[in-house]
Amino acid sequence: MEKNLDVIVVGAGAAGLTAGIYLKRSNLKSLVFEKSAPGGILLNIHQIDNYPGVPKVSGPDLAVNMFAQANELGVEIAYEEVKKIEKEGEDFVVYANDVYRAKAVIVASGMASSKARVTGEEAFLGKGVSYCASCDGAFFKGKDVALYGHNDRVAEEAIYLSGLANHVYILAPKETEFEEGHAETLSCLENVELIPMATLKEIQGSDHVEHLVYEQNGETKTLDVSGIFPLREGAGSSTFLYALGVEENRGFLVADKEGKTNVPGLFVAGDATDKKLRQVANAVGEAASASSAAIAYVRSLKKS
Ligand SMILES: Cc1cc2nc3c(=O)[nH]c(=O)nc-3n(C[C@H](O)[C@H](O)[C@H](O)COP(=O)(O)OP(=O)(O)OC[C@H]3O[C@@H](n4cnc5c(N)ncnc54)[C@H](O)[C@@H]3O)c2cc1C
């Protein structure tokens, strides 16, 4: 396998596969690294309804299609974990199973997976448990649902769900951190109810979610709902970049509209980016922009 490359992509999820396709078509020498399986988080998603052109597609089917397209075009994937990236002059030195060099790197490594799960959370994933209300809210039309978390994303998702669900509970484990505007909107919504200082303990049901067990002020209580959105604080998965001094926010990389970070030649796309909305459509769009910018960057180095 070629060790001296023009562009290296870290991650083969929706963003990384898109970047791989754009780079392959540019004729630059590129390689995509994947530590697990191509498709990334798509492999864990039951159904996607909001990605144009493929209605009601399962996450794994979308992943297989993206991978097949990349494969047919000849996108090369190295099944290795990128452990560290350093900069030496204009080159990035990428440490995986071997040592690789590239003029530019596109980080498409997604989010770090949350390990803090409660009993029932994994078993009911796609059967009432979801991590994205704006993706899966439509499945809960007219039903009672709950959100678990305390940050502003919870407020946004509760406002969105209030237009679809019958009743929306917010189980907040800590003091809420809602923006003033969101807090005001929520206080006017009659079908949204805040349950403060509530710690989720268990998700129960038969085929689908039916009850939540939570603790409030030392008392164990239950709540009947058809859906639960555990929205714990996420984090980026960019620890392998520690040597580069890249600007980040909770591990998510700060970048401009072309995916350029503060480190020349280092780009980011998809869930690894510091942004509000994490969806397939913008992961793919950002990867198209980041790879075009990376191609222009490498070509400008070659000319100089
Ligand atoms: C439950 C759930 C439901 C969702 N539903 C929808 C929906 O309905 N509609 C929608 O548009 N979006 C949905 N999303 C969001 C959407 O799936 C993501 O925004 C998108 O898939 C992110 O793609 P990505 O390529 O940025 O990241 P990922 O898919 O996370 O890919 C990152 C890849 O990088 C690899 N990687 C990480 N670190 C390294 C390393 N050091 N070396 C090598 N490889 C590495 C990982 O193994 C992974 O394969 C949902 C998300 C979840 C969790």
The ligand as an SDF file (V2000), in Angstrom:
LIG
                    3D

 53 58  0  0  0  0  0  0  0  0999 V2000
  -29.4810    6.7440   16.5680 C   0  0  0  0  0  0  0  0  0  0  0  0
  -29.1710    7.7390   15.4890 C   0  0  0  0  0  0  0  0  0  0  0  0
  -30.1340    8.0250   14.5450 C   0  0  0  0  0  0  0  0  0  0  0  0
  -29.8390    8.9240   13.5300 C   0  0  0  0  0  0  0  0  0  0  0  0
  -30.8060    9.1550   12.5770 N   0  0  0  0  0  0  0  0  0  0  0  0
  -30.5360    9.9900   11.5520 C   0  0  0  0  0  0  0  0  0  0  0  0
  -31.5160   10.2320   10.5520 C   0  0  0  0  0  0  0  0  0  0  0  0
  -32.6290    9.7040   10.5980 O   0  0  0  0  0  0  0  0  0  0  0  0
  -31.1940   11.0970    9.5470 N   0  0  0  0  0  0  0  0  0  0  0  0
  -29.9720   11.7000    9.4610 C   0  0  0  0  0  0  0  0  0  0  0  0
  -29.7250   12.4390    8.5050 O   0  0  0  0  0  0  0  0  0  0  0  0
  -29.0290   11.5020   10.4150 N   0  0  0  0  0  0  0  0  0  0  0  0
  -29.2760   10.6610   11.4560 C   0  0  0  0  0  0  0  0  0  0  0  0
  -28.3350   10.4700   12.4230 N   0  0  0  0  0  0  0  0  0  0  0  0
  -27.0420   11.1890   12.3300 C   0  0  0  0  0  0  0  0  0  0  0  0
  -26.1380   10.6230   11.1960 C   0  0  0  0  0  0  0  0  0  0  0  0
  -26.1400    9.2260   11.2350 O   0  0  0  0  0  0  0  0  0  0  0  0
  -24.7200   11.1560   11.3640 C   0  0  0  0  0  0  0  0  0  0  0  0
  -24.7640   12.5780   11.4020 O   0  0  0  0  0  0  0  0  0  0  0  0
  -23.7880   10.7420   10.1880 C   0  0  0  0  0  0  0  0  0  0  0  0
  -23.9750    9.4040    9.8210 O   0  0  0  0  0  0  0  0  0  0  0  0
  -22.3380   11.0120   10.6180 C   0  0  0  0  0  0  0  0  0  0  0  0
  -21.4320   10.5410    9.6690 O   0  0  0  0  0  0  0  0  0  0  0  0
  -19.8560   10.7390    9.8910 P   0  0  0  0  0  0  0  0  0  0  0  0
  -19.2120   10.0990    8.7060 O   0  0  0  0  0  0  0  0  0  0  0  0
  -19.5600   12.1430   10.1960 O   0  0  0  0  0  0  0  0  0  0  0  0
  -19.4880    9.9470   11.2220 O   0  0  0  0  0  0  0  0  0  0  0  0
  -19.5460    8.3820   11.5720 P   0  0  0  0  0  0  0  0  0  0  0  0
  -20.6360    7.6980   10.8480 O   0  0  0  0  0  0  0  0  0  0  0  0
  -19.5080    8.3210   13.0460 O   0  0  0  0  0  0  0  0  0  0  0  0
  -18.1730    7.8070   10.9670 O   0  0  0  0  0  0  0  0  0  0  0  0
  -16.9370    8.0030   11.5840 C   0  0  0  0  0  0  0  0  0  0  0  0
  -16.0550    6.8060   11.2580 C   0  0  0  0  0  0  0  0  0  0  0  0
  -14.7240    7.0920   11.6570 O   0  0  0  0  0  0  0  0  0  0  0  0
  -14.1390    5.9320   12.1970 C   0  0  0  0  0  0  0  0  0  0  0  0
  -13.0340    6.3680   13.0510 N   0  0  0  0  0  0  0  0  0  0  0  0
  -13.1100    7.1480   14.1830 C   0  0  0  0  0  0  0  0  0  0  0  0
  -11.8870    7.3850   14.6850 N   0  0  0  0  0  0  0  0  0  0  0  0
  -11.0070    6.7270   13.8530 C   0  0  0  0  0  0  0  0  0  0  0  0
   -9.5860    6.5830   13.8560 C   0  0  0  0  0  0  0  0  0  0  0  0
   -8.8420    7.1520   14.8050 N   0  0  0  0  0  0  0  0  0  0  0  0
   -9.0140    5.8420   12.8790 N   0  0  0  0  0  0  0  0  0  0  0  0
   -9.7510    5.2510   11.9130 C   0  0  0  0  0  0  0  0  0  0  0  0
  -11.1280    5.3460   11.8690 N   0  0  0  0  0  0  0  0  0  0  0  0
  -11.7350    6.0910   12.8160 C   0  0  0  0  0  0  0  0  0  0  0  0
  -15.2820    5.2720   12.9610 C   0  0  0  0  0  0  0  0  0  0  0  0
  -15.0410    3.8880   13.1600 O   0  0  0  0  0  0  0  0  0  0  0  0
  -16.4620    5.5450   12.0130 C   0  0  0  0  0  0  0  0  0  0  0  0
  -16.6380    4.4800   11.0890 O   0  0  0  0  0  0  0  0  0  0  0  0
  -28.5820    9.5740   13.4560 C   0  0  0  0  0  0  0  0  0  0  0  0
  -27.6100    9.2930   14.4310 C   0  0  0  0  0  0  0  0  0  0  0  0
  -27.8960    8.3850   15.4260 C   0  0  0  0  0  0  0  0  0  0  0  0
  -26.8400    8.0760   16.4470 C   0  0  0  0  0  0  0  0  0  0  0  0
  1  2  1  0
  2  3  1  0
  2 52  2  0
  3  4  2  0
  4  5  1  0
  4 50  1  0
  5  6  2  0
  6  7  1  0
  6 13  1  0
  7  8  2  0
  7  9  1  0
  9 10  1  0
 10 11  2  0
 10 12  1  0
 12 13  2  0
 13 14  1  0
 14 15  1  0
 14 50  1  0
 15 16  1  0
 16 17  1  0
 16 18  1  0
 18 19  1  0
 18 20  1  0
 20 21  1  0
 20 22  1  0
 22 23  1  0
 23 24  1  0
 24 25  2  0
 24 26  1  0
 24 27  1  0
 27 28  1  0
 28 29  2  0
 28 30  1  0
 28 31  1  0
 31 32  1  0
 32 33  1  0
 33 34  1  0
 33 48  1  0
 34 35  1  0
 35 36  1  0
 35 46  1  0
 36 37  1  0
 36 45  1  0
 37 38  2  0
 38 39  1  0
 39 40  1  0
 39 45  2  0
 40 41  1  0
 40 42  2  0
 42 43  1  0
 43 44  2  0
 44 45  1  0
 46 47  1  0
 46 48  1  0
 48 49  1  0
 50 51  2  0
 51 52  1  0
 52 53  1  0
M  END
$$$$
